[in-house]
Amino acid sequence: MLQLVAYDRMPRTTIRLTRRNIFLRDGYTCQYCARRGTPRDLNLDHVMPRSRGGPMTWENVVCSCRVCNLKKGGRTPPEANMRLLRRPVRPRWSPVLALAFSPGRPAEWEPFLASLPGARELQTLWEQGVGTVHDVMAESA
């Protein structure tokens, strides 16, 4: 008989900073004016402009519409007299988990999915109408 005295969990995979994942995190919504759009209508905006040393990180990049992106230009939101709807943060979910929470998933998955880290955040995204798995997958192609 063996007794497990310590369990070292598998390391969490890091969520890649991609255009698609930022759009998913922000619900395909401009983080300045709340306008929803398609990937063609939206841009990525650096809260602290790259020209001023702003990094390409989850905490510095948000989804924005073209109008707001042009209005903000190379300034910070306060300098442009604009406010962010939400502070950008690194998401806790993974793209695979996003697919698991898409509409049309098997009902048998519900008990398992509810216990996963980031599950509540992803469920909220889908309920807000982010799209379907096919929309997400087509956008990444």
N, C-alpha and C positions, 0 to 999 in steps of 0.2 A: 504494500500500500504506500502511496506517495501523498504527502501533504504539501499543498501550495502555501508557502509562507509569505511570498511577496509576488505581486503582479505588476509588471511594468507595461503600461498600455502602449499600444502602437502609437508612434508619433503622428500628430495630426498633419495632414497634407496642407500645404499652403495654397491659398486660393490665388490663382494667377491674376495679376492686374491687367485685365484686357478690356477693350471697349465694350464687349458684350456683357461682361460681368459688372462693369460700372453701370451700364444701362439697367441690368437686372436689379442691382442694389438700389438704384434710385427710381425704380418703377417706370422707366421710360418717361420720366417727368423732369422738366427743367427745374433745377433747384433754386432758381431765382424768381420765376413768375408762375410756377406750377402748371405750365402748359404741357400737356402730354403730346408725344409725337412718335413717329417711326424712327428707326435708326438713320434714315436719310435726312430727317428734319433736325436731328440733334447733333451736338458737338460735345467734346470733352473740354472742360474749362479747368485751368489751374487756379485754385483760390489765391494762392500766393504765386504770381506769375513766374514762369521759368526764367524770364529775363532778370528777375531779382533774386534768383537762387532757389526758387520754389521747387521742391523735389517732385518726382513722378511717383507718388505714393497714394495709397487708399485715402489717407487723411488730407490730401491736397488736391484731389481731382474729383470733379462733380460733372453730372450731366447738365447741359444747358442748351437752350434753343439758340438758333443763329442770331436772333435779334438781341437777346441778352448778352451773348458772347461778344458781339460787336460793341454793344453799349459799354460793357465792362472794360474791354480792351486790355491793356497791359497794367491795369490798376488792381488794387485789392477791392473787395466788396465795399468796405466803408468809404474808400476814396471815390468809388463810383456811385455812392449813395444807394447801394443795393444790399439786400439781406438774403442770406441763405435760409431756405426752408428748414433744413436739417444740417447739423454738423456732420461732415463726411467721416465715416469710420470704416475700418476693415470689417467686412462681413464675416459672420460665423458659419455660414453655410458653404457648401461646395456646389459646383455646377451639376454634379451627379445627383446631389440632394435636390437641386432645383428641378431636375427632370422627374424625380420621384414624387414631387409635390404638384406636378402639373395636372390639369384636369384629365380625367380618364384613367387615373391610376386604379389598380385593383382595390376593392374595399378591404380585402384581407390584409393589406399593408398598414391600415390605419393604426392599430395598436403599436406596431413597431416604429412607425414614423413619428408618432407623438413623443417618443422618448429621446429622439435624436437632438444633439446640440444644434441650435439655429432653426429648429422645426417651426416654432411659432412665427419667427420672422419671415420665413418662406411662405407659410400658409397665408400670412397677411398680404404678401406681394401678389400671390395668385388671386386672392379674393378681391384685390384692388383692380384686377383686370390687366395684369402685365401682359398676358397673352397666353398662347398655348405652347406646348413643347415644340410643335412644328414651327411656330413663329420664331422661337428662340434658336432652334437648330438652323432654320433657313437664314437667319441673320448672321450666323457665324460662318456660313459657307462662302 
